[in-house]
């Protein structure tokens, strides 16, 4: 068996799909993307193409090592994401060749259902309860929301109280039988995070995500973790087990590798085991498309320390297109009692509508993260 074809598809709303084909007609799909840098990742896949054509797709680990270490310069979001999508497609091929879902190749399932959460905006307090009610009707039992709009390094009491009031509105709408996650999105300076975390403790969020930007994580996370009883989560901007080592050493409660950023299924599974050594859970980051979600779920079903899975159905980025639009059978992602049942199909457990992908790629996209500025004109964290 040899790889004979490598294709990428830039598809709306902001995704990049990858298709690998072998000489015996098998097709594997992956999702190599950095949000806002999709074309750059596609170029990285193109640079890796000569190493893939003619290669044996059954040698997943050897190819992973070659692609990550063979170019001398290593790591970072672009290369790691390109390799992540390739790795997903290789696992998809492996499962299809053997007629089993990927999680069986990872040691077999440890659960029959993976709990998932839905996004609500959270930026406009008046809409929080309405958005939560909709998500509950859709079958979700947990939601995540942005904790704040843009913040200055030391913002006003009104800004702090606004964070707490929005979270309290969400908690009231959810009650105590459902869960709330708060995404700080790196918008908080260390001092702002230290100020607000104690105020949020009575609301008992399942976790508080990315309280500071990644470049401050090694120096600031240990003190933040020690300062609060709230579970701290982070990792969507960490791209390898080595990047996760200082985060886990800092005492985070929840690691959030992204299967489309952090080296694919192979590396995400290793990060999950690494987190388990520290007593930490995993809640994989995945505000992306159906292939990334399916790949994440395959890791979730095989990981004892899985907590909850992000997914992007109805997220504010998905204007005009959504997760189910590229699937032949959308029922695989049905939400029942707050979760998705174990995927039983071979490979990644989904069937991509290739014609829909090719049609959408004719439109493509040019999505980029927005640029935010403070009132004085200086750059704000988005």
Residue, then its C-alpha position, 0 to 999 in steps of 0.5 A: x500500500x502506497x500513498x498516491x495522491x495528496x489534496x487540500x481543500x480550503x472550505x467555508x467557513x474557515x476550514x482546511x480539509x486534507x485528502x490522502x488516497x492510496x494505490x488500492x483506492x482507500x481514502x483518508x481525511x484530515x483537517x490541518x488548519x490554523x484558524x486565520x492561517x489556513x492558506x499557510x498551512x496548506x502551503x506547509x502540506x504542499x511542502x511535505x507532499x514529496x515525503x508522502x507520495x509513495x510512502x507506506x501509510x501504515x507506518x504512521x509513527x515513522x511518518x510522524x517522526x520523519x515529518x516532525x523531526x526530519x526538517x531540522x526546524x521543528x514545532x510551531x503552529x503551522x508545521x504542527x497543524x500540517x502534520x496533524x491533518x496528515x496524521x488524522x488521515x493516516x489513522x483514518x486510512x488505518x481504520x478503514x483498511x482494518x474495518x475498525x474505528x480508530x479508538x479500537x487501534x488506540x487500545x479500545x474504548x473506555x466509554x460509550x458516550x463522550x460529553x460535549x459542550x456548546x458555545x454561547x457568545x457571552x459578550x452581550x448579557x441580555x442574550x445569555x439566558x436565551x442562548x442557553x435555553x436554545x442549547x438545552x433544547x438541542x440536548x446539551x448539558x454544558x456550555x462555554x462562553x467568553x468571560x469578557x470583552x476586551x480588557x485593559x491590563x488593569x481595568x475598572x471595577x465595572x469591568x470586573x463586576x461585568x465578568x461576574x454578572x455575566x457568569x452569574x446570569x449563565x449559572x442561573x439559567x443552567x442551574x446546578x445540574x449543568x455545567x458552565x465553562x468560562x473562556x478568558x481567551x488570554x484577554x486577562x493580564x495576570x493581575x486581572x486574572x488574580x482579581x476576578x478568579x476569587x469572585x467567580x469561585x461561588x459560581x463553580x464553573x467546570x473550568x476557566x480557560x486560558x486565563x493568561x496568554x501562552x507566553x506568560x503561562x510558564x511564569x504566571x500559571x503556577x501562582x494563578x493555580x495556587x490562588x484559586x480553587x477553580x479548575x484552570x484549563x489551557x493548551x489550545x496554543x500548545x503544539x506538542x507534549x513538550x509544550x504541555x510539560x510546563x503547563x501540567x507542571x504548573x498544576x492545570x486541572x484540564x489540558x486542552x490539546x487541539x487534534x488539528x494543531x498539536x500533531x494529530x491523533x498520535x500526539x494528542x493521545x500522548x498528551x492525554x497520557x502525559x496529563x494523566x500522570x499529573x492527575x489532569x483531565x483532557x478537554x480537547x479544543x475543537x472549534x473546527x469542522x467535522x473531521x477535527x471533531x471526529x478525530x478528537x472523539x476517537x481520542x476521547x473514547x480511548x482516554x481514561x482522563x477525558x472530561x468533555x469535548x468542544x464542538x462548533x455546531x452553531x458557533x458564531x464563526x460558522x456563518x452560512x456553513x456548519x459542522x454537519x454540512x460536509x457529512x453523508x450521515x449527520x446522525x453520527x454527531x447527534x446530541x443525546x443526554x449531553x453527549x455523542x455516542x461512540x462512533x462505530x464506523x471504520x476509520x474516523x467514524x464519519x463519511x465525508x461528502x466529497x462532492x460537497x467538499x469539492x464544490x465548497x472549495x470552489x468558493x473557499x474562504x479568506x477568514x482571519x481573526x479580527x483585530x481589536x483595539x482599546x479606546x486609546x487605539x492600542x492593540x487589545x487581545x482578541 
